[in-house]
Amino acid sequence: MRKLAQIWVETVVYTIIGLALIGMVLTFALPKIQESKDRLVVEQTIYALSNLDSKLTETAEVPGNVRIAELRIQRGSLNLDGKNDSISFTIEDLRKPYSQNGSEISLGRISLLSLQGQKYSKVSVSINYRYNITVNDLDKVETLTPSPLPRRIAIENKGVQSDGRIRINVKEVQGG
């Protein structure tokens, strides 16, 4: 009977030790895994914005040209800014800054800015254009938020304006 009690005590002690070791490993591993996920999301955002930019640049070549870009937004928000003629993507819940805090980085035509907050960091990936960007034919700002389905964005060349700039209209479209 004593032998059986000793076996149970040893089993419980070994189980507690094993759980403590697993807990310690998870305490160190989970933040690193989350940081890697955050970096991947930012890199995917840069890639998606680059693809959107290439569609916009293609559209600007010929008046009347229309292109459809599909974009999946799982985190952050896409800002179509007709007032400042820019398109940007902002992610606000990163564990660490993607790059040096407050320093803007140029990645070709794309600008990246990381800002450290109290608990979380924020990154903004943006492109400023020489074209007159309009949103639904107006100089306004529209923000597209996360969605389980890909967003379809129509980009249309509306021709050259009297000031010599090309007017590009951007709008979200539904369906196929």
C-alpha positions as CSV (number, residue, x, y, z in Angstrom):
1,M,0.0,0.0,0.0
2,R,2.9,2.4,0.8
3,K,4.5,1.6,-2.5
4,L,1.3,2.5,-4.4
5,A,1.0,5.8,-2.5
6,Q,4.7,6.6,-3.3
7,I,4.0,6.0,-7.0
8,W,1.1,8.4,-7.0
9,V,3.1,11.1,-5.2
10,E,5.9,10.7,-7.7
11,T,3.4,10.8,-10.6
12,V,1.9,14.0,-9.3
13,V,5.3,15.6,-8.6
14,Y,6.6,14.7,-12.1
15,T,3.4,16.0,-13.7
16,I,3.7,19.3,-11.8
17,I,7.3,19.7,-12.9
18,G,6.4,18.9,-16.5
19,L,3.6,21.5,-16.5
20,A,6.0,24.1,-15.0
21,L,8.6,23.4,-17.7
22,I,5.9,23.7,-20.4
23,G,4.7,26.9,-18.8
24,M,8.2,28.4,-18.7
25,V,8.8,27.5,-22.4
26,L,5.5,29.0,-23.5
27,T,6.3,32.2,-21.5
28,F,9.4,32.8,-23.6
29,A,8.2,31.3,-26.9
30,L,4.8,32.8,-27.4
31,P,5.9,36.5,-27.5
32,K,8.6,35.6,-30.1
33,I,6.0,33.7,-32.1
34,Q,3.6,36.8,-32.0
35,E,6.5,39.1,-33.0
36,S,7.2,36.9,-36.0
37,K,3.5,37.0,-36.9
38,D,3.5,40.8,-36.7
39,R,6.5,41.1,-38.9
40,L,4.9,38.8,-41.5
41,V,1.7,40.8,-41.5
42,V,3.7,44.0,-42.1
43,E,5.6,42.4,-44.9
44,Q,2.4,41.1,-46.5
45,T,1.0,44.6,-46.2
46,I,4.0,46.1,-48.0
47,Y,3.5,43.5,-50.8
48,A,-0.2,44.1,-51.1
49,L,0.2,47.9,-51.3
50,S,2.9,47.4,-53.9
51,N,0.5,45.3,-56.0
52,L,-2.2,47.9,-55.6
53,D,0.3,50.6,-56.7
54,S,1.3,48.6,-59.8
55,K,-2.4,48.3,-60.8
56,L,-2.8,52.1,-60.3
57,T,0.3,52.8,-62.3
58,E,-1.0,50.6,-65.1
59,T,-4.3,52.3,-65.1
60,A,-2.7,55.8,-65.3
61,E,-1.1,54.9,-68.7
62,V,-4.3,55.1,-70.8
63,P,-7.4,57.4,-70.3
64,G,-10.6,55.3,-69.6
65,N,-8.5,52.4,-68.4
66,V,-10.0,50.4,-65.5
67,R,-8.3,47.7,-63.4
68,I,-9.7,45.7,-60.5
69,A,-7.4,44.9,-57.6
70,E,-8.3,42.3,-54.9
71,L,-7.0,42.9,-51.5
72,R,-7.4,40.9,-48.3
73,I,-7.5,43.0,-45.1
74,Q,-7.2,40.8,-42.0
75,R,-5.6,43.3,-39.7
76,G,-5.4,47.1,-39.8
77,S,-7.1,49.5,-42.2
78,L,-6.6,50.7,-45.8
79,N,-7.0,54.4,-46.2
80,L,-7.9,55.8,-49.6
81,D,-7.1,59.5,-49.3
82,G,-8.5,61.7,-52.1
83,K,-7.7,64.9,-50.1
84,N,-3.9,64.2,-49.9
85,D,-3.7,62.0,-53.1
86,S,-2.3,59.0,-51.2
87,I,-3.1,55.4,-50.2
88,S,-1.9,54.0,-46.9
89,F,-2.3,51.0,-44.7
90,T,-2.2,51.2,-40.9
91,I,-1.7,48.4,-38.4
92,E,-2.1,49.5,-34.8
93,D,-1.7,46.5,-32.6
94,L,1.9,45.3,-33.1
95,R,3.9,44.0,-30.1
96,K,7.1,45.8,-31.2
97,P,7.9,48.5,-33.7
98,Y,8.6,47.1,-37.2
99,S,11.5,49.5,-37.7
100,Q,13.2,52.3,-35.7
101,N,10.6,54.3,-33.8
102,G,9.7,57.6,-35.6
103,S,12.0,57.2,-38.5
104,E,10.4,57.0,-42.0
105,I,11.9,54.4,-44.3
106,S,11.6,54.5,-48.1
107,L,11.1,51.2,-49.9
108,G,11.0,52.5,-53.5
109,R,7.8,54.5,-53.8
110,I,6.5,53.1,-50.5
111,S,7.1,54.9,-47.2
112,L,7.0,53.0,-43.9
113,L,6.7,54.7,-40.5
114,S,6.7,52.9,-37.1
115,L,5.5,54.5,-33.9
116,Q,5.8,53.1,-30.4
117,G,2.8,53.5,-28.2
118,Q,2.3,52.8,-24.5
119,K,1.4,49.1,-24.9
120,Y,1.4,48.5,-28.7
121,S,3.2,49.9,-31.7
122,K,1.7,51.2,-34.9
123,V,3.0,51.0,-38.5
124,S,1.9,53.1,-41.4
125,V,2.8,52.0,-45.0
126,S,1.9,54.6,-47.6
127,I,2.3,55.9,-51.1
128,N,1.9,59.5,-52.2
129,Y,0.9,60.2,-55.8
130,R,1.4,62.9,-58.4
131,Y,-2.0,61.9,-59.8
132,N,-5.2,63.5,-58.5
133,I,-6.7,60.5,-56.6
134,T,-10.4,60.6,-56.0
135,V,-12.5,58.2,-54.0
136,N,-16.0,57.6,-55.5
137,D,-15.4,60.6,-57.7
138,L,-14.8,62.9,-54.7
139,D,-11.8,64.4,-52.9
140,K,-12.5,62.5,-49.7
141,V,-11.0,59.9,-47.4
142,E,-12.4,56.4,-47.2
143,T,-11.2,53.7,-44.7
144,L,-11.6,50.0,-45.5
145,T,-11.5,47.8,-42.4
146,P,-10.8,44.0,-42.0
147,S,-13.1,41.7,-43.7
148,P,-13.2,37.9,-44.1
149,L,-13.6,38.2,-47.8
150,P,-11.2,39.9,-50.2
151,R,-12.0,43.6,-51.0
152,R,-12.3,44.4,-54.7
153,I,-11.1,47.9,-55.6
154,A,-11.8,49.4,-59.0
155,I,-9.2,51.9,-60.3
156,E,-10.2,54.0,-63.2
157,N,-8.3,56.6,-65.3
158,K,-10.7,59.6,-65.7
159,G,-8.3,61.4,-68.1
160,V,-6.1,64.5,-67.9
161,Q,-7.4,67.5,-66.0
162,S,-7.0,71.2,-66.9
163,D,-4.0,71.4,-64.5
164,G,-2.3,68.6,-66.5
165,R,-2.6,65.9,-63.7
166,I,-4.2,62.6,-64.4
167,R,-7.3,61.9,-62.4
168,I,-7.5,58.4,-61.0
169,N,-10.8,57.3,-59.3
170,V,-10.6,54.6,-56.7
171,K,-13.7,52.8,-55.3
172,E,-14.7,49.6,-53.7
173,V,-16.8,47.3,-55.8
174,Q,-19.0,44.3,-54.9
175,G,-19.3,41.0,-56.6
176,G,-17.6,39.6,-59.7
